[in-house]
Amino acid sequence: MKIGELARKAGIRTSAIRFYEKAGVLPPAPRQNGQRHFAADAALQLTVIEFARRAGFTIAEIKLLFHGFRKSAPASARWQQLARKKYREMDLLISRLKNMQKLLKKSMRCHCTKLDDCGRILLSHRDNPL
């Protein structure tokens, strides 16, 4: 199928398909008369790629999912391994974001007229953060 048809079928833009192909995530499609012709399973691959992107995976991680494992390993085992790693990363990120949120919330109570005053207060609480 041509790239436009694949884009409609997968629900993504043609530019995304070209990007995934150039990045090496989607195998390059053979050309006929200068136009790409994709296999029917390309729509399924794109669905997995888009799902992985929405789940927070990078292009490098998605490439690993498709190409970085032994072909004898089941897809579910590959996915679960990468998903567990990504889940741990998300937990850490959420924890950091919550700490940032607490700091911002506390900082909104600031009534300093000069940044130097803020610096003095923060310095005096260095061992016991606000």
C-alpha positions as CSV (number, residue, x, y, z in Angstrom):
1,M,0.0,0.0,0.0
2,K,1.1,3.6,-0.6
3,I,2.2,5.9,2.2
4,G,-1.1,7.9,2.2
5,E,-3.2,4.8,2.5
6,L,-1.0,3.5,5.3
7,A,-1.2,6.9,7.1
8,R,-5.0,6.7,7.0
9,K,-5.1,3.1,8.1
10,A,-2.7,3.8,11.0
11,G,-4.3,7.1,11.9
12,I,-1.0,9.1,11.7
13,R,0.6,11.6,9.3
14,T,2.7,10.6,6.4
15,S,5.5,12.7,7.9
16,A,5.5,10.4,11.0
17,I,5.8,7.4,8.8
18,R,8.8,8.9,7.0
19,F,10.3,9.8,10.3
20,Y,10.0,6.3,11.7
21,E,11.4,4.9,8.5
22,K,14.4,7.3,8.6
23,A,14.9,6.6,12.3
24,G,15.1,2.9,11.6
25,V,12.1,1.9,13.6
26,L,9.9,1.0,10.6
27,P,11.7,-1.1,8.0
28,P,12.3,0.8,4.7
29,A,9.6,0.1,2.2
30,P,10.6,-0.9,-1.3
31,R,9.9,1.6,-4.0
32,Q,8.0,1.2,-7.2
33,N,8.1,4.1,-9.7
34,G,9.6,6.3,-7.0
35,Q,6.8,5.6,-4.5
36,R,7.0,3.6,-1.3
37,H,4.9,0.5,-1.1
38,F,4.4,-0.8,2.4
39,A,3.4,-4.3,3.4
40,A,0.0,-4.8,5.1
41,D,1.6,-5.5,8.5
42,A,3.2,-2.0,8.5
43,A,-0.1,-0.6,9.9
44,L,0.2,-3.0,12.8
45,Q,3.8,-2.0,13.4
46,L,2.9,1.6,13.4
47,T,0.1,1.0,15.9
48,V,2.7,-0.6,18.3
49,I,5.1,2.3,17.7
50,E,2.5,4.9,18.4
51,F,1.3,3.1,21.5
52,A,4.9,2.9,22.8
53,R,5.4,6.7,22.1
54,R,2.3,7.5,24.1
55,A,3.6,5.3,26.9
56,G,6.7,7.4,27.0
57,F,9.2,5.3,25.1
58,T,11.9,7.0,23.1
59,I,12.7,6.2,19.5
60,A,15.8,4.3,20.7
61,E,13.8,2.2,23.1
62,I,11.2,1.4,20.4
63,K,14.0,0.4,18.1
64,L,15.2,-1.9,20.9
65,L,11.8,-3.4,21.1
66,F,11.7,-4.2,17.4
67,H,15.3,-5.0,16.7
68,G,17.3,-5.3,20.0
69,F,16.3,-8.7,21.2
70,R,16.8,-12.2,19.9
71,K,14.2,-13.1,17.4
72,S,13.5,-16.3,19.4
73,A,12.3,-14.2,22.4
74,P,8.6,-13.7,22.4
75,A,7.4,-10.2,21.8
76,S,5.5,-10.2,25.1
77,A,8.7,-10.9,27.0
78,R,10.5,-8.1,25.2
79,W,7.7,-5.7,25.8
80,Q,7.4,-6.6,29.5
81,Q,11.1,-6.1,30.1
82,L,11.1,-2.7,28.5
83,A,7.8,-1.8,30.2
84,R,9.1,-2.6,33.6
85,K,12.2,-0.5,33.1
86,K,10.0,2.4,31.8
87,Y,7.6,2.0,34.7
88,R,10.5,2.4,37.2
89,E,11.7,5.5,35.3
90,M,8.2,7.0,35.5
91,D,8.0,6.3,39.2
92,L,11.3,8.1,39.8
93,L,10.2,11.0,37.5
94,I,6.8,11.3,39.4
95,S,8.7,11.4,42.7
96,R,10.9,14.2,41.4
97,L,8.0,16.1,40.0
98,K,6.1,15.8,43.3
99,N,9.1,17.2,45.2
100,M,9.3,20.0,42.7
101,Q,5.6,20.7,43.2
102,K,6.1,20.9,47.0
103,L,9.0,23.4,46.6
104,L,7.0,25.5,44.2
105,K,4.0,25.5,46.5
106,K,6.1,26.6,49.5
107,S,7.8,29.2,47.4
108,M,4.4,30.8,46.5
109,R,4.2,31.9,50.2
110,C,7.3,34.1,49.7
111,H,6.9,37.7,50.6
112,C,10.5,38.8,50.1
113,T,11.0,42.1,48.4
114,K,14.5,41.2,47.0
115,L,15.9,38.0,45.7
116,D,18.8,38.4,48.2
117,D,16.3,38.1,51.0
118,C,15.1,34.8,49.4
119,G,18.7,33.7,49.2
120,R,19.3,34.4,52.9
121,I,16.2,32.4,53.9
122,L,17.1,29.5,51.7
123,L,20.7,29.5,53.0
124,S,19.5,29.5,56.6
125,H,17.3,26.4,55.8
126,R,19.9,24.5,53.8
127,D,20.1,21.6,56.2
128,N,16.3,21.5,56.6
129,P,14.8,22.5,53.3
130,L,11.7,24.6,53.3
